[in-house]
Amino acid sequence: MMNESYPLFLILLAAGSSSRMGTGKKKEYLKIEGGTVLSLCASSFLKATQFDALLVLVPEGQEAEAEQALFADEENRDLIKATELFFVSGGKSRQESVFKALEFLKNNFSKSFNSNKALVLIHDAARPFVTKKIICETITVAKKNGAAVPAVSPVDTQKEIDSDKTIKRHLNRACLCAVQTPQAFLLKEITLCHEEARKNEARTFTDDSEIWDSYPTITGGRKVCITQGDPANKKITYSQDIKKMTHIGLGTDLHRLEAGRKFMLGGIEIPCAKGEVAHSDGDVLLHAISDALLGASGLGDIGSYFPPEDSKWKDADSKLLIKTIWEDVKKAGWDLCNLDCVVETEVPKILPWRQKIIDSIAQVLEVSSDKIFVKAKTNEKQDAVGKTDAIKAYCVCLLER
């Protein structure tokens, strides 16, 4: 629905390569807080106020991937119903991407463009922690003054340095600020400023507020006003900038030992007079790990995945079972931090086999061996384990996403 008094448009910039993340994935598509960086960012704006149109700037050919990331949070489908949505191919630089977005608005929303009241918010999609307070205050100030950007005061003392890495000038921290996004401007004026900036190939502009200030004849000399930013409104640049969600899982399993059965532990067959009695191959350690992974991810338990009454799991290879579980855990966005396992058994001695067991588990889960540890305890001849009639395993795992 068009806002007749102040048409409002939102540009989310997600056209960069994310090369500094070191993950091989675009940071805007990474999972976070039940959605993605892009979906969390968009929802912050869509919950704050009504926009006439949302433009998402993406690398050419990634429109479908960006749409999937935007709606990773299903709530966005309801939030965006009254907003026109467009995926626009970005440029080789941030400035070029913003220019392309502004030209799109100029060509497709001419009535609003010429209203002299339309506002546009330009925001880095890699800033998903922006608050409603920042968004609304920036819009309010931009309506009054024509241009506004949120900023925070620097914590550290600032210096200007020379080309030889010496201090050139000592700056007054009280007169400095670090600007953030969203940056809000009158749509027509910032578009005309960008058109002029595009002609100036010899100059590189750091952000849109600099472009605005560089063409006072277009803006009427109106200065960019500062609103209160927030240190939490940081731009995700490196993988450690993303707040990780961590879950702990606990798994345990016990099987009887009986002569004539294979003794399987962690996917390794170990010579022993007795082996586990179970519907599957009885690998008590892999079963405990499976339940720990399922518990941490909230996906169920090993019994619900592989019911013992189902004949098709008779004598099943537990490595295949845990691989099935692990694929589902990974699809839910989880990565393994580590596993810590304890095996209670009197026989056989586990220490000579420990590294092979660790390497086997790591291979099954396709992780490095340093994320797995296994230790063994005896029960001092007590209970069924101590009498070599049973074996028990425990596993604690830590997952993150």
Secondary structure, DSSP 8 states (H G I E B T S, - for coil): ---SSS-EEEEEE--S--GGG-SSS-GGGSEETTEEHHHHHHHHHHHHS--SEEEEEE-TT-HHHHHHHHTTSTHHHHHTTTSEEEEEE--SSHHHHHHHHHHHHHHH-HHHHTTS--EEEEEETT-TT--HHHHHHHHHHHHHHSEEEEEE--SS--EEE-TTSSEEEE--GGG--EE-S-EEEEHHHHHHHHHHHHH-TT---SSHHHHHHT-HHHHTT---EEEE--TTS----SGGGS---EEEEEEEEEEEEEETS--EETTEE---SEEEESSS---HHHHHHHHHHHHHHTS--HHHHS-TT-GGGTT--HHHHHHHHHHHHHHTT-EEEEEEEEEE-SSS--GGGHHHHHHHHHHHHTS-GGGEEEEEE--TT-HHHHTTSEEEEEEEEEEE-
